[in-house]
Amino acid sequence: MIQPPSYSAIFPAASGEHWHIVRAAESGEDWHPQARQLLFHWMRACGSDGQLPGRTTINHPGLDNLLPSLWMLDVERTPWRFRYRMAGAEFTAAIGREVGTGWYDELRPLAWIANRRRLITTARNGLPTWSRGPLPLEADVPASCGECDVENLILPLACDGVTVDSLLGITVPYKPDQAWRTAAPQAAQ
């Protein structure tokens, strides 16, 4: 029997990119606990028929502790553009600016260059992506912002269950001296 190629073979990250597509069997056991919590919440919200959750499905009191690190982008497809819908206080502090409801590419042009392929891949294919690495900062941001690497998870959302219209992300500091390896929460049943 011929095995289909892995997602990473179909959608490889370019050289120097620190992200990958999250596979269904991935437990995130070495991820930051908040990124793992969001992934498992999203997995439980996905339909049993493979449909993606919408914004209203994800808006859940169980995520209150994550709100400062969460951000959401609305998706425009022609051409590909992303507009901030919301951004938590810890996220905006990390990137060194308020984002309001501005366009990602206008507010963070260097981050857009670094993340464009990943954002489009997540939106076009409806697949979550995860990364650990340096936070792309703009030239006018103080050096004290983004002093450490970050982990982030980007999840596709679709009001109709199919066509991605929003991306939900979490960005948390990665500190290698803190071990995240713990028992993963129960995945979607």
C-alpha positions as a LaTeX table, in Angstrom:
\begin{tabular}{lrrr}
\hline
Residue & $x$ (\AA) & $y$ (\AA) & $z$ (\AA) \\
\hline
Met1 & 0.00 & 0.00 & 0.00 \\
Ile2 & 1.30 & 3.45 & $-0.89$ \\
Gln3 & 1.45 & 5.86 & 2.03 \\
Pro4 & 0.50 & 9.51 & 1.41 \\
Pro5 & 3.29 & 12.02 & 2.01 \\
Ser6 & 3.44 & 13.68 & 5.40 \\
Tyr7 & 2.07 & 17.21 & 5.76 \\
Ser8 & 5.62 & 18.49 & 6.12 \\
Ala9 & 6.48 & 17.01 & 2.73 \\
Ile10 & 3.46 & 18.67 & 1.14 \\
Phe11 & 3.87 & 22.00 & 2.93 \\
Pro12 & 7.53 & 22.31 & 3.91 \\
Ala13 & 8.62 & 25.39 & 5.84 \\
Ala14 & 11.19 & 27.43 & 3.94 \\
Ser15 & 14.75 & 27.57 & 5.14 \\
Gly16 & 15.00 & 29.69 & 8.28 \\
Glu17 & 11.32 & 29.32 & 9.17 \\
His18 & 10.62 & 27.91 & 12.61 \\
Trp19 & 7.10 & 26.55 & 12.11 \\
His20 & 5.37 & 23.34 & 11.15 \\
Ile21 & 1.85 & 22.08 & 10.50 \\
Val22 & 0.34 & 20.39 & 13.54 \\
Arg23 & $-0.54$ & 16.79 & 12.82 \\
Ala24 & $-3.67$ & 15.15 & 14.26 \\
Ala25 & $-1.63$ & 12.80 & 16.46 \\
Glu26 & 0.62 & 15.53 & 17.85 \\
Ser27 & 0.18 & 15.93 & 21.61 \\
Gly28 & 2.30 & 19.03 & 22.11 \\
Glu29 & 3.85 & 17.50 & 25.21 \\
Asp30 & 6.89 & 19.77 & 25.05 \\
Trp31 & 4.84 & 22.88 & 24.23 \\
His32 & 4.01 & 25.70 & 26.61 \\
Pro33 & 0.96 & 24.55 & 28.65 \\
Gln34 & $-1.15$ & 27.47 & 27.41 \\
Ala35 & $-0.48$ & 26.63 & 23.75 \\
Arg36 & $-1.36$ & 23.01 & 24.47 \\
Gln37 & $-4.55$ & 24.06 & 26.31 \\
Leu38 & $-5.68$ & 26.13 & 23.32 \\
Leu39 & $-4.93$ & 23.31 & 20.86 \\
Phe40 & $-6.98$ & 20.78 & 22.81 \\
His41 & $-9.84$ & 23.27 & 23.24 \\
Trp42 & $-9.85$ & 23.84 & 19.46 \\
Met43 & $-9.73$ & 20.07 & 18.79 \\
Arg44 & $-12.77$ & 19.50 & 21.03 \\
Ala45 & $-14.60$ & 22.31 & 19.19 \\
Cys46 & $-13.96$ & 20.77 & 15.76 \\
Gly47 & $-16.96$ & 18.92 & 14.37 \\
Ser48 & $-16.97$ & 15.12 & 14.38 \\
Asp49 & $-17.36$ & 15.39 & 10.61 \\
Gly50 & $-14.06$ & 17.28 & 10.32 \\
Gln51 & $-15.64$ & 20.74 & 10.21 \\
Leu52 & $-13.62$ & 23.63 & 11.63 \\
Pro53 & $-15.00$ & 25.58 & 14.59 \\
Gly54 & $-16.12$ & 29.18 & 14.13 \\
Arg55 & $-15.34$ & 32.20 & 16.30 \\
Thr56 & $-18.50$ & 31.76 & 18.37 \\
Thr57 & $-17.64$ & 28.14 & 19.13 \\
Ile58 & $-14.22$ & 29.09 & 20.48 \\
Asn59 & $-15.50$ & 32.01 & 22.60 \\
His60 & $-15.57$ & 29.98 & 25.79 \\
Pro61 & $-15.14$ & 30.89 & 29.48 \\
Gly62 & $-12.62$ & 28.03 & 29.79 \\
Leu63 & $-10.06$ & 30.15 & 27.96 \\
Asp64 & $-10.16$ & 33.19 & 30.27 \\
Asn65 & $-6.65$ & 32.51 & 31.55 \\
Leu66 & $-5.33$ & 32.65 & 27.95 \\
Leu67 & $-6.92$ & 35.97 & 26.92 \\
Pro68 & $-3.84$ & 38.17 & 27.58 \\
Ser69 & $-1.78$ & 36.04 & 25.15 \\
Leu70 & $-4.44$ & 35.51 & 22.47 \\
Trp71 & $-4.86$ & 37.36 & 19.19 \\
Met72 & $-7.23$ & 36.95 & 16.28 \\
Leu73 & $-6.97$ & 37.89 & 12.62 \\
Asp74 & $-9.78$ & 38.17 & 10.08 \\
Val75 & $-8.86$ & 36.66 & 6.71 \\
Glu76 & $-9.20$ & 38.45 & 3.35 \\
Arg77 & $-8.48$ & 36.14 & 0.41 \\
Thr78 & $-8.08$ & 38.28 & $-2.71$ \\
Pro79 & $-5.38$ & 39.37 & $-2.18$ \\
Trp80 & $-4.30$ & 37.58 & 0.98 \\
Arg81 & $-4.48$ & 40.04 & 3.87 \\
Phe82 & $-5.12$ & 39.72 & 7.57 \\
Arg83 & $-6.74$ & 42.27 & 9.88 \\
Tyr84 & $-6.47$ & 42.18 & 13.65 \\
Arg85 & $-9.82$ & 41.49 & 15.30 \\
Met86 & $-8.40$ & 41.43 & 18.83 \\
Ala87 & $-5.09$ & 41.19 & 20.67 \\
Gly88 & $-4.43$ & 40.53 & 24.36 \\
Ala89 & $-2.30$ & 42.79 & 26.55 \\
Glu90 & 0.64 & 40.36 & 26.91 \\
Phe91 & 0.78 & 39.88 & 23.15 \\
Thr92 & 0.78 & 43.61 & 22.41 \\
Ala93 & 3.45 & 44.16 & 25.09 \\
Ala94 & 5.61 & 41.45 & 23.49 \\
Ile95 & 5.40 & 43.00 & 20.02 \\
Gly96 & 5.82 & 46.51 & 21.40 \\
Arg97 & 2.67 & 48.11 & 19.96 \\
Glu98 & $-1.10$ & 48.27 & 20.06 \\
Val99 & $-2.71$ & 46.80 & 16.99 \\
Gly100 & $-6.37$ & 47.83 & 17.25 \\
Thr101 & $-8.14$ & 46.55 & 14.14 \\
Gly102 & $-5.33$ & 47.40 & 11.74 \\
Trp103 & $-3.93$ & 45.35 & 8.87 \\
Tyr104 & $-1.15$ & 42.95 & 9.88 \\
Asp105 & 1.05 & 43.85 & 6.89 \\
Glu106 & 0.81 & 47.59 & 7.63 \\
Leu107 & 1.29 & 47.40 & 11.40 \\
Arg108 & 4.03 & 44.78 & 11.35 \\
Pro109 & 5.74 & 44.80 & 7.91 \\
Leu110 & 8.83 & 42.85 & 9.05 \\
Ala111 & 6.66 & 40.26 & 10.81 \\
Trp112 & 4.54 & 40.06 & 7.64 \\
Ile113 & 7.64 & 39.19 & 5.61 \\
Ala114 & 8.59 & 36.52 & 8.18 \\
Asn115 & 5.07 & 35.07 & 8.65 \\
Arg116 & 3.25 & 35.58 & 5.35 \\
Arg117 & 3.72 & 32.03 & 4.10 \\
Arg118 & 2.65 & 30.54 & 7.43 \\
Leu119 & $-0.50$ & 32.69 & 7.76 \\
Ile120 & $-1.59$ & 31.90 & 4.20 \\
Thr121 & $-0.86$ & 28.17 & 4.65 \\
Thr122 & $-2.98$ & 28.05 & 7.82 \\
Ala123 & $-5.86$ & 29.97 & 6.19 \\
Arg124 & $-5.77$ & 28.26 & 2.78 \\
Asn125 & $-5.45$ & 24.70 & 4.06 \\
Gly126 & $-7.38$ & 24.93 & 7.35 \\
Leu127 & $-4.51$ & 23.35 & 9.27 \\
Pro128 & $-3.04$ & 24.53 & 12.59 \\
Thr129 & 0.60 & 25.60 & 12.70 \\
Trp130 & 3.00 & 25.83 & 15.65 \\
Ser131 & 6.39 & 27.45 & 16.09 \\
Arg132 & 9.11 & 28.19 & 18.57 \\
Gly133 & 11.71 & 30.79 & 17.75 \\
Pro134 & 12.50 & 34.48 & 17.64 \\
Leu135 & 9.66 & 36.99 & 17.58 \\
Pro136 & 9.89 & 39.18 & 14.46 \\
Leu137 & 10.01 & 42.79 & 15.68 \\
Glu138 & 9.73 & 46.02 & 13.80 \\
Ala139 & 12.67 & 48.43 & 13.59 \\
Asp140 & 10.94 & 51.02 & 15.82 \\
Val141 & 10.25 & 48.57 & 18.68 \\
Pro142 & 12.42 & 48.87 & 21.82 \\
Ala143 & 14.99 & 46.11 & 22.26 \\
Ser144 & 13.38 & 45.13 & 25.57 \\
Cys145 & 10.40 & 43.75 & 23.67 \\
Gly146 & 10.90 & 40.25 & 22.35 \\
Glu147 & 13.95 & 39.54 & 24.51 \\
Cys148 & 13.27 & 35.83 & 24.48 \\
Asp149 & 12.05 & 33.33 & 21.94 \\
Val150 & 8.34 & 32.67 & 21.77 \\
Glu151 & 6.06 & 29.78 & 21.07 \\
Asn152 & 2.97 & 30.36 & 19.09 \\
Leu153 & 0.10 & 28.37 & 17.76 \\
Ile154 & $-2.18$ & 29.54 & 14.94 \\
Leu155 & $-5.57$ & 27.85 & 14.56 \\
Pro156 & $-7.98$ & 28.13 & 11.61 \\
Leu157 & $-11.61$ & 29.13 & 12.29 \\
Ala158 & $-14.49$ & 28.94 & 9.82 \\
Cys159 & $-18.03$ & 30.19 & 10.43 \\
Asp160 & $-19.29$ & 27.77 & 7.76 \\
Gly161 & $-17.06$ & 24.95 & 9.03 \\
Val162 & $-15.02$ & 24.86 & 5.80 \\
Thr163 & $-13.74$ & 28.21 & 4.50 \\
Val164 & $-11.30$ & 29.77 & 6.96 \\
Asp165 & $-12.38$ & 33.32 & 7.78 \\
Ser166 & $-10.36$ & 33.93 & 10.98 \\
Leu167 & $-7.13$ & 32.78 & 12.59 \\
Leu168 & $-6.84$ & 32.43 & 16.36 \\
Gly169 & $-3.34$ & 32.60 & 17.77 \\
Ile170 & $-1.55$ & 32.44 & 21.07 \\
Thr171 & 1.96 & 33.79 & 21.60 \\
Val172 & 3.78 & 32.94 & 24.84 \\
Pro173 & 7.41 & 33.39 & 25.93 \\
Tyr174 & 9.59 & 30.32 & 25.63 \\
Lys175 & 12.06 & 29.89 & 28.45 \\
Pro176 & 14.21 & 26.80 & 27.92 \\
Asp177 & 14.98 & 26.54 & 31.64 \\
Gln178 & 11.29 & 25.78 & 32.28 \\
Ala179 & 10.34 & 22.24 & 31.39 \\
Trp180 & 6.89 & 22.02 & 29.83 \\
Arg181 & 6.86 & 18.25 & 29.53 \\
Thr182 & 3.75 & 17.18 & 31.36 \\
Ala183 & 0.86 & 14.90 & 30.72 \\
Ala184 & $-1.11$ & 16.36 & 27.84 \\
Pro185 & $-4.80$ & 17.13 & 28.39 \\
Gln186 & $-7.21$ & 14.63 & 26.89 \\
Ala187 & $-7.50$ & 15.12 & 23.16 \\
Ala188 & $-10.86$ & 15.40 & 21.43 \\
Gln189 & $-12.95$ & 12.30 & 21.82 \\
\hline
\end{tabular}
